[in-house]
Amino acid sequence: MIRPLTPADLAAFIALRKQSWTTDPLSWDHAPDEKVDPERWKGIISGWDNGSVLLGYFLTEEGREPELIGLTGLQRYTAPKRSHRAMIWGVYVDPSARGQGISGKLLEESLARARRMEGLHHVILSVSHHATAAIRLYERAGFVEWGREVDAARTGEIFMDEIHMLLIL
């Protein structure tokens, strides 16, 4: 089940976000021990008034509370000269749930919401060159690479190129 996160999901969101920095260190520019400010994220989860949203994929099993296992953000720029674009960010699925199309469903829902935003022209995202499955997912959705920042981040001695991608709506 996909739905927008609410303040009640804050603890699960922070736990999954921090998990992503540990399980996929070459995909993020955050360190696993980095502090997360709950108040900052509570404001983001509470929502925006421009259609931006933080979506969660919840595993639902009878007799159990829904478990947050996937995330993606869709954030429209608010400055008047930039409000024709939005950004996909924070895409992550728990490793135990990968290979089931969850990232694709989250991306599909995000793009459906983007297409309903009046005046939105395109969606951008950035992805690590190490995240080959994610790159393939974005390409299948119609995103194209428009630029690359070589060695944008480093984990230990391993560098990460940041690939910038674009989808014209």
Secondary structure, 3 states (H helix, E strand, C coil): CEEECCHHHHHHHHHHHHHHHHHCHHHCCCCCCCCCCHHHHHHHHCCCCCCCEEEEEEECCCCCCCEEEEEEEEEECCCCCCCCEEEEEEEEECHHHCCCCHHHHHHHHHHHHHHCCCCCCEEEEEEECCCHHHHHHHHHCCCEEEEEEEEEEEECCEEEEEEEEEEEC
